[in-house]
Amino acid sequence: MNRELKRVSVLVVLMFVALLTSTSIIQVIQVDALRDDPRNVRTLYASYSAQRGPILVAGQAIAESVPVDDPYKFLRTYTQPDLYSAVTGYLTLGGAPTGIEGALNDDLSGHSDSQFLDQINSILTGQEPIGDTVELTIDPVVQQAAYDALGDLQGAVVAIEPSTGKILALVSKPGFDPNTLSVHDTEQAEQTYESLLDAPNEPLQNRAIAGDLNPPGSVFKLIVTSAALESGKYTPDSTFPNPSQYELPGSDSLVNNSEGGSCGGGDTASIATALRLSCNIPFAELGVELGEQAIGDMARAYGFGQELQIPMDVTPSSYPRGLDDAQTALSAFGQGDDRATPLQMAMVSAGIANGGVVMRPNLVNQILGADLTVRSQFEAQEFSRPISGNTSATLTQMMVNGVENGAASNARIGGVDVAGKTGTAENGEDDPYTLWFTGFAPADNPQVAVAVVVENGGGLGQTGYGNLLAAPIGKAVMEAVLTR
């Protein structure tokens, strides 16, 4: 009898140990992963039943929770929803939040680790914790200018303060109305979500930082020029043969300059002339000489292939590896399998503008507690140093020449030296082009770096080009910063 009792006692003890171990793992080790799992809707429901913190731009709420007379207690509402949808994202019943709503869900809902004492106090008092306030770096004037300049075009605009990495504008079109997804009718919200998901123009895709990335076209020539100048083997005056057509190595495929013919006339073309006029053939030749290793290393130094949060996750831009000479030639003017986000190309321009130092981009200025205490505050952080100060100064002048009397002329601003580069990327034999602009101003004291992408040829198929549609958008955004 004692032996049987002993066996039972040991079994019970082992069961309690197993139970204690499993609950400890769940409550301590796995708590963050379980809370962040999109299938766990308890956190999301708690976000609705508590007063979720607002999202602010220049002190004004662009997302806030208002009291309502239903079981959820608060309704998430968005002011100027189309203008800010790419930034705020949405909060919806039964689904994972997106944008800032998703990236800072714990802070906004009052369940972050920094709010531990508030959570204890809420248990003692029986009151729900109030979520933190998130104040963004977005400048409303610049955001509105980017939104208006993009108009009805499909694409995106990103503007960055070069010296700090603060994101001043982030627009993606077409956008959507987050209010239609935050309703407390689950069936209605799901129907709206499905309709947005099935829409051919993909309004839920944040083209500024994610989605189906576009080939960068000639704006990628800034990276190739950076690699050439940093190698010490080339200067802006280095020249290459200047044929009207270039046969890719080991191939019978031909490369043409965008304007047709040779690059500016003459038997040779310099790197400076090729960048100013955005000629493909000299860059194809330069790319083969540099090799994909040097180009790829420079692309990575600017941020290609690297994970980044702003705090939303950013899809890494990509430069392929293991290329043969023909593929390297194509990649050198942003074709082949090169892919980039507007944020990444804005980082390239910002790095050139900032003396060769790329600052880490960020959307969040500060996070405030319900009592207005500062939980965290923006601090400028260096991301990388892809080029030297001398290379930065040289590239800046080359980009200024491109705006003053080159392929980026539609970015000119009276009385201001603008540094810029356009791009017109091919997507397929019969597919519309992707149109680009990136640059910064003023060239001698940069206050803003901008990148613009216009998809679907801007409605012009294969007749549109970067200087026609993308450069004027970049100009409008830079002017908005300079005239604030």
C-alpha positions as CSV (number, residue, x, y, z in Angstrom):
1,M,0.0,0.0,0.0
2,N,2.8,2.4,0.9
3,R,4.6,1.5,-2.3
4,E,1.5,2.3,-4.4
5,L,0.9,5.6,-2.5
6,K,4.5,6.5,-3.1
7,R,4.2,5.8,-6.9
8,V,1.0,7.9,-7.1
9,S,2.7,10.7,-5.1
10,V,5.7,10.7,-7.5
11,L,3.4,10.8,-10.5
12,V,1.4,13.7,-9.0
13,V,4.6,15.6,-8.3
14,L,5.9,15.0,-11.8
15,M,2.5,16.2,-13.2
16,F,2.8,19.4,-11.2
17,V,6.4,19.9,-12.4
18,A,5.3,19.4,-16.0
19,L,2.4,21.8,-15.5
20,L,4.6,24.4,-13.8
21,T,7.2,24.1,-16.6
22,S,4.8,24.4,-19.4
23,T,3.0,27.4,-17.9
24,S,6.3,29.1,-17.2
25,I,7.4,28.6,-20.8
26,I,4.1,30.0,-22.0
27,Q,3.9,33.0,-19.6
28,V,7.6,33.9,-19.6
29,I,9.5,32.6,-22.6
30,Q,6.8,32.5,-25.3
31,V,4.7,35.4,-24.1
32,D,5.9,38.0,-26.6
33,A,5.7,35.5,-29.5
34,L,2.2,34.4,-28.6
35,R,1.0,38.0,-28.0
36,D,2.3,39.1,-31.4
37,D,1.0,36.0,-33.3
38,P,-1.6,37.4,-35.8
39,R,-3.9,34.4,-34.9
40,N,-4.1,35.6,-31.4
41,V,-7.0,38.0,-31.6
42,R,-7.3,38.5,-27.8
43,T,-4.7,41.3,-27.9
44,L,-6.6,42.9,-30.8
45,Y,-9.9,42.7,-28.9
46,A,-8.2,44.2,-25.9
47,S,-7.1,47.1,-28.1
48,Y,-10.7,47.9,-28.9
49,S,-11.9,47.6,-25.3
50,A,-9.2,49.9,-24.0
51,Q,-8.5,53.5,-24.9
52,R,-5.9,53.1,-27.6
53,G,-3.3,55.8,-27.9
54,P,-3.5,58.3,-30.7
55,I,-1.1,58.7,-33.7
56,L,0.0,62.3,-34.1
57,V,1.4,64.4,-36.9
58,A,2.5,67.9,-35.9
59,G,0.4,67.6,-32.7
60,Q,-2.8,66.6,-34.5
61,A,-4.4,63.1,-34.3
62,I,-4.5,61.3,-37.6
63,A,-5.7,58.1,-35.7
64,E,-7.5,58.0,-32.4
65,S,-10.0,55.9,-30.4
66,V,-13.4,57.5,-29.6
67,P,-15.9,56.2,-27.1
68,V,-18.9,54.3,-28.6
69,D,-22.0,52.7,-27.1
70,D,-21.2,49.1,-28.0
71,P,-19.4,46.1,-26.4
72,Y,-16.1,47.2,-27.8
73,K,-16.3,50.6,-26.0
74,F,-13.9,52.4,-28.4
75,L,-13.9,52.9,-32.2
76,R,-10.7,53.5,-34.0
77,T,-11.1,56.5,-36.3
78,Y,-8.8,58.1,-38.9
79,T,-8.7,61.7,-40.1
80,Q,-7.5,62.3,-43.6
81,P,-7.5,58.6,-44.1
82,D,-6.3,58.5,-47.8
83,L,-3.5,60.9,-47.1
84,Y,-2.0,58.9,-44.3
85,S,-3.1,55.3,-45.0
86,A,0.4,54.2,-46.0
87,V,1.6,55.4,-42.6
88,T,-1.1,54.5,-40.2
89,G,-2.1,51.2,-41.7
90,Y,-5.3,50.0,-40.1
91,L,-6.7,48.2,-37.0
92,T,-9.5,45.7,-37.8
93,L,-11.4,43.0,-35.9
94,G,-10.2,39.5,-36.5
95,G,-7.1,40.5,-38.4
96,A,-3.5,41.7,-37.7
97,P,-3.0,45.5,-37.7
98,T,-0.7,47.0,-40.3
99,G,1.4,50.1,-40.6
100,I,2.2,52.0,-37.5
101,E,-0.9,50.5,-35.9
102,G,0.8,47.1,-36.3
103,A,4.4,47.9,-35.7
104,L,3.7,49.7,-32.4
105,N,0.5,47.8,-31.4
106,D,1.8,47.0,-27.9
107,D,2.6,50.7,-27.2
108,L,-0.7,52.0,-28.7
109,S,-2.8,49.4,-26.9
110,G,-1.1,49.9,-23.5
111,H,0.5,46.5,-23.3
112,S,4.2,47.2,-24.0
113,D,6.9,46.2,-21.6
114,S,7.5,49.9,-20.8
115,Q,3.9,50.1,-19.5
116,F,4.4,47.3,-16.9
117,L,3.7,49.6,-13.9
118,D,0.6,51.0,-15.7
119,Q,-0.6,47.5,-16.2
120,I,-0.1,46.7,-12.5
121,N,-1.9,49.8,-11.5
122,S,-4.8,48.9,-13.8
123,I,-5.1,45.6,-12.0
124,L,-5.2,47.2,-8.6
125,T,-7.7,50.0,-9.7
126,G,-9.8,47.9,-12.1
127,Q,-9.2,50.5,-14.8
128,E,-8.0,49.6,-18.3
129,P,-4.5,51.0,-19.1
130,I,-4.5,53.9,-21.6
131,G,-2.3,53.4,-24.7
132,D,0.7,55.5,-25.4
133,T,0.7,58.4,-27.9
134,V,2.9,57.9,-31.0
135,E,4.1,61.2,-32.5
136,L,5.5,60.8,-36.1
137,T,8.2,62.6,-37.9
138,I,5.9,63.3,-40.9
139,D,5.6,67.0,-41.9
140,P,2.0,67.6,-42.9
141,V,2.8,70.2,-45.5
142,V,5.4,67.9,-47.2
143,Q,3.0,64.9,-46.9
144,Q,0.2,66.9,-48.6
145,A,2.5,68.2,-51.3
146,A,3.7,64.6,-52.1
147,Y,0.1,63.4,-52.1
148,D,-1.2,66.2,-54.4
149,A,1.8,66.0,-56.8
150,L,1.3,62.2,-57.3
151,G,-2.3,62.9,-58.1
152,D,-4.1,60.0,-59.7
153,L,-0.9,58.2,-60.7
154,Q,0.0,54.8,-59.3
155,G,3.2,55.0,-57.3
156,A,4.9,56.3,-54.2
157,V,6.9,59.2,-52.8
158,V,9.3,59.2,-49.9
159,A,11.0,62.3,-48.5
160,I,13.8,62.1,-45.9
161,E,15.8,64.7,-43.9
162,P,19.3,63.7,-44.9
163,S,21.1,64.8,-41.7
164,T,18.8,62.8,-39.4
165,G,17.0,60.1,-41.3
166,K,13.6,61.6,-40.3
167,I,10.9,60.6,-42.8
168,L,9.1,63.8,-43.8
169,A,6.6,62.3,-46.2
170,L,5.6,58.7,-47.1
171,V,2.8,58.4,-49.7
172,S,1.6,55.3,-51.6
173,K,-1.2,55.4,-54.2
174,P,-3.8,54.2,-54.7
175,G,-4.6,54.3,-51.0
176,F,-7.6,53.2,-49.0
177,D,-9.8,54.4,-46.1
178,P,-8.8,52.6,-42.9
179,N,-12.2,53.7,-41.4
180,T,-13.9,51.1,-43.5
181,L,-11.8,48.4,-41.9
182,S,-12.0,49.5,-38.3
183,V,-15.8,49.1,-38.1
184,H,-17.2,46.9,-35.4
185,D,-19.1,44.8,-37.8
186,T,-16.8,41.8,-38.5
187,E,-18.6,40.7,-41.6
188,Q,-18.6,44.2,-43.1
189,A,-14.9,44.6,-42.3
190,E,-14.0,41.2,-43.9
191,Q,-16.0,42.1,-47.0
192,T,-14.2,45.4,-47.3
193,Y,-10.8,43.7,-46.8
194,E,-11.5,41.1,-49.4
195,S,-12.6,43.7,-51.9
196,L,-9.5,45.7,-51.3
197,L,-7.4,42.6,-51.5
198,D,-8.9,41.6,-54.9
199,A,-8.7,45.1,-56.4
200,P,-6.5,45.1,-59.5
201,N,-4.7,48.3,-58.5
202,E,-3.7,46.7,-55.1
203,P,-4.5,49.6,-52.7
204,L,-3.3,47.6,-49.7
205,Q,0.2,47.4,-51.1
206,N,2.5,50.0,-49.6
207,R,4.5,50.9,-52.7
208,A,6.8,53.2,-50.7
209,I,8.4,50.4,-48.7
210,A,7.1,47.0,-49.8
211,G,5.0,45.1,-52.3
212,D,6.1,44.1,-55.8
213,L,9.4,46.0,-56.1
214,N,10.2,47.8,-59.3
215,P,13.4,47.8,-61.3
216,P,15.2,51.1,-60.5
217,G,16.3,51.9,-64.0
218,S,18.8,54.7,-64.4
219,V,18.6,56.0,-60.8
220,F,20.7,52.9,-60.0
221,K,23.5,54.6,-62.0
222,L,24.2,56.6,-58.8
223,I,25.2,53.4,-57.1
224,V,27.4,52.3,-60.0
225,T,29.0,55.8,-60.2
226,S,29.6,55.6,-56.4
227,A,31.4,52.2,-56.9
228,A,33.5,53.6,-59.7
229,L,34.6,56.7,-57.9
230,E,35.3,54.9,-54.6
231,S,37.5,52.3,-56.4
232,G,40.0,55.0,-57.1
233,K,40.3,53.8,-60.7
234,Y,37.9,56.2,-62.2
235,T,37.1,59.9,-62.2
236,P,34.1,61.7,-63.7
237,D,36.2,62.3,-66.8
238,S,37.0,58.6,-67.4
239,T,35.8,57.7,-70.9
240,F,34.4,54.7,-72.7
241,P,33.8,53.8,-76.3
242,N,30.6,55.6,-77.5
243,P,28.8,53.4,-80.1
244,S,25.1,53.9,-80.9
245,Q,24.5,50.3,-80.0
246,Y,26.2,47.9,-77.6
247,E,26.2,44.2,-78.0
248,L,26.0,42.5,-74.6
249,P,29.1,40.2,-74.0
250,G,28.5,36.6,-75.1
251,S,25.1,37.6,-76.5
252,D,23.5,38.9,-79.7
253,S,21.3,41.2,-77.6
254,L,21.8,44.9,-78.1
255,V,21.6,47.8,-75.7
256,N,20.5,51.3,-76.8
257,N,20.7,54.7,-75.2
258,S,17.3,56.0,-74.2
259,E,17.5,58.8,-76.8
260,G,18.9,56.6,-79.4
261,G,22.3,57.1,-81.1
262,S,25.5,57.7,-79.2
263,C,25.9,59.5,-75.8
264,G,26.3,63.2,-76.6
265,G,28.3,62.6,-79.8
266,G,32.0,61.9,-80.1
267,D,34.0,58.7,-80.2
268,T,34.0,58.4,-76.4
269,A,31.7,59.4,-73.5
270,S,32.8,60.2,-70.0
271,I,31.1,59.0,-66.8
272,A,30.0,62.5,-66.1
273,T,28.3,62.9,-69.5
274,A,26.7,59.5,-69.3
275,L,25.2,60.3,-65.9
276,R,24.1,63.8,-66.9
277,L,22.4,62.5,-70.1
278,S,21.5,59.1,-68.5
279,C,23.1,57.1,-71.2
280,N,22.9,53.3,-70.9
281,I,25.8,52.1,-73.1
282,P,28.7,53.7,-71.2
283,F,27.2,52.4,-67.9
284,A,26.9,48.9,-69.4
285,E,30.6,49.1,-70.3
286,L,31.5,50.5,-66.9
287,G,29.5,47.8,-65.2
288,V,31.4,45.0,-67.0
289,E,34.7,46.6,-66.0
290,L,33.7,47.0,-62.4
291,G,32.1,43.6,-62.1
292,E,29.1,42.6,-60.1
293,Q,31.0,42.1,-56.9
294,A,32.0,45.8,-56.7
295,I,28.5,47.0,-57.7
296,G,26.8,44.6,-55.3
297,D,29.0,45.6,-52.4
298,M,28.2,49.3,-53.0
299,A,24.5,48.5,-53.3
300,R,24.6,46.7,-50.0
301,A,26.5,49.5,-48.4
302,Y,23.6,51.8,-49.3
303,G,21.1,49.3,-47.9
304,F,20.3,46.8,-50.6
305,G,19.6,43.4,-49.2
306,Q,19.5,44.6,-45.6
307,E,16.7,44.2,-43.1
308,L,15.2,47.5,-42.0
309,Q,12.3,48.7,-39.8
310,I,11.0,52.3,-39.7
311,P,9.4,50.8,-37.5
312,M,7.3,49.0,-40.1
313,D,9.1,46.2,-41.9
314,V,10.7,47.3,-45.2
315,T,11.1,44.8,-48.0
316,P,14.8,44.7,-48.8
317,S,15.8,46.1,-52.2
318,S,17.8,43.6,-54.1
319,Y,20.9,43.4,-56.4
320,P,21.5,39.9,-57.8
321,R,24.7,38.0,-57.4
322,G,26.5,35.4,-59.6
323,L,26.0,37.4,-62.8
324,D,27.8,36.9,-66.1
325,D,29.1,39.9,-68.0
326,A,25.9,40.4,-70.0
327,Q,23.7,40.4,-66.9
328,T,26.2,42.7,-65.1
329,A,26.0,45.1,-68.0
330,L,22.2,45.2,-67.7
331,S,22.3,45.6,-63.9
332,A,24.6,48.6,-64.2
333,F,21.8,50.7,-65.5
334,G,19.1,49.3,-63.2
335,Q,17.7,46.5,-65.4
336,G,17.9,42.8,-65.2
337,D,16.9,41.6,-61.7
338,D,17.7,44.8,-59.9
339,R,14.7,45.8,-57.6
340,A,14.3,48.8,-55.3
341,T,11.8,50.6,-53.0
342,P,11.4,54.3,-53.1
343,L,12.6,54.4,-49.5
344,Q,15.9,52.7,-50.6
345,M,16.5,55.2,-53.4
346,A,15.7,58.1,-51.1
347,M,18.4,56.7,-48.8
348,V,20.9,56.7,-51.6
349,S,20.2,60.3,-52.4
350,A,20.2,61.2,-48.7
351,G,23.6,59.5,-48.2
352,I,25.1,61.5,-51.1
353,A,23.6,64.6,-49.7
354,N,24.9,63.9,-46.2
355,G,28.6,63.7,-47.1
356,G,28.5,60.0,-47.7
357,V,26.7,59.1,-44.5
358,V,23.4,57.3,-44.7
359,M,21.3,57.9,-41.6
360,R,18.8,55.2,-40.5
361,P,15.3,56.3,-41.6
362,N,12.6,56.5,-39.0
363,L,8.9,57.5,-38.9
364,V,8.6,57.9,-35.1
365,N,9.6,61.2,-33.4
366,Q,8.6,60.1,-29.8
367,I,6.3,57.9,-27.8
368,L,4.5,59.5,-24.9
369,G,2.7,58.0,-21.9
370,A,-0.8,58.9,-21.0
371,D,0.6,61.4,-18.5
372,L,2.8,62.9,-21.3
373,T,6.0,61.4,-19.9
374,V,8.4,60.5,-22.7
375,R,8.7,56.8,-23.1
376,S,11.2,57.0,-26.0
377,Q,12.5,59.7,-28.2
378,F,13.9,59.8,-31.7
379,E,17.7,59.7,-31.9
380,A,19.5,60.1,-35.2
381,Q,21.5,56.9,-35.9
382,E,24.1,56.3,-38.6
383,F,23.1,53.4,-40.9
384,S,26.2,53.2,-43.1
385,R,29.1,55.1,-44.8
386,P,29.1,53.8,-48.4
387,I,31.2,56.7,-49.9
388,S,33.7,59.3,-48.8
389,G,33.1,63.0,-48.4
390,N,35.1,63.6,-51.6
391,T,33.0,61.1,-53.6
392,S,29.8,62.7,-52.1
393,A,30.9,66.2,-53.3
394,T,31.8,64.9,-56.8
395,L,28.5,63.0,-57.2
396,T,26.6,66.0,-55.9
397,Q,28.0,68.2,-58.7
398,M,27.4,65.5,-61.3
399,M,23.7,65.3,-60.2
400,V,23.4,69.1,-60.2
401,N,24.6,69.1,-63.8
402,G,21.9,66.5,-64.6
403,V,19.3,68.9,-63.4
404,E,20.8,72.1,-64.8
405,N,21.4,70.8,-68.4
406,G,20.7,67.1,-68.5
407,A,18.1,64.4,-68.2
408,A,16.6,65.6,-64.9
409,S,15.8,69.2,-66.1
410,N,12.2,69.1,-64.9
411,A,13.4,69.1,-61.3
412,R,14.8,72.6,-61.6
413,I,13.8,75.1,-58.9
414,G,14.5,78.8,-59.5
415,G,17.3,80.2,-57.4
416,V,18.2,76.7,-55.9
417,D,20.8,74.2,-57.0
418,V,19.0,70.9,-57.2
419,A,20.8,67.5,-57.4
420,G,18.8,64.9,-59.2
421,K,18.7,61.8,-61.3
422,T,15.8,60.3,-63.3
423,G,15.1,56.8,-64.4
424,T,12.9,55.0,-66.9
425,A,12.9,51.2,-66.3
426,E,11.7,48.6,-68.7
427,N,9.4,45.7,-67.3
428,G,8.9,43.5,-70.3
429,E,8.6,43.7,-74.1
430,D,5.1,45.1,-74.1
431,D,4.7,46.3,-70.5
432,P,4.5,50.0,-69.4
433,Y,7.7,51.5,-68.1
434,T,8.4,52.4,-64.4
435,L,9.4,56.0,-64.0
436,W,11.7,57.3,-61.3
437,F,13.2,60.4,-59.8
438,T,15.5,60.8,-56.9
439,G,17.5,63.8,-55.7
440,F,18.0,66.5,-53.0
441,A,18.0,70.2,-52.4
442,P,19.6,72.6,-51.8
443,A,22.7,70.9,-53.2
444,D,25.0,72.9,-51.0
445,N,22.9,72.6,-47.8
446,P,20.5,69.6,-48.2
447,Q,17.3,69.8,-46.3
448,V,15.4,67.0,-48.1
449,A,16.1,64.0,-50.2
450,V,13.3,62.5,-52.2
451,A,12.5,59.5,-54.3
452,V,9.5,59.1,-56.6
453,V,8.3,56.0,-58.4
454,V,5.4,56.1,-61.0
455,E,4.2,52.7,-62.0
456,N,2.2,51.5,-65.0
457,G,4.0,54.1,-67.2
458,G,1.9,56.8,-65.6
459,G,-0.8,55.8,-68.1
460,L,1.5,56.5,-71.0
461,G,2.6,52.9,-71.6
462,Q,6.1,53.0,-73.1
463,T,6.0,56.7,-74.1
464,G,6.4,58.1,-70.6
465,Y,9.8,58.8,-69.0
466,G,11.2,59.8,-65.6
467,N,11.8,63.5,-66.4
468,L,8.3,63.9,-67.8
469,L,6.3,62.6,-64.9
470,A,8.5,61.7,-61.9
471,A,10.8,64.7,-61.8
472,P,8.0,67.3,-61.4
473,I,6.7,65.4,-58.5
474,G,10.1,65.4,-56.8
475,K,10.4,69.1,-57.5
476,A,7.0,69.8,-55.8
477,V,8.0,67.9,-52.7
478,M,11.4,69.6,-52.5
479,E,9.7,73.0,-52.9
480,A,7.3,72.2,-50.1
481,V,10.3,71.6,-47.7
482,L,12.2,74.7,-48.9
483,T,9.2,77.0,-48.5
484,R,7.9,75.8,-45.1
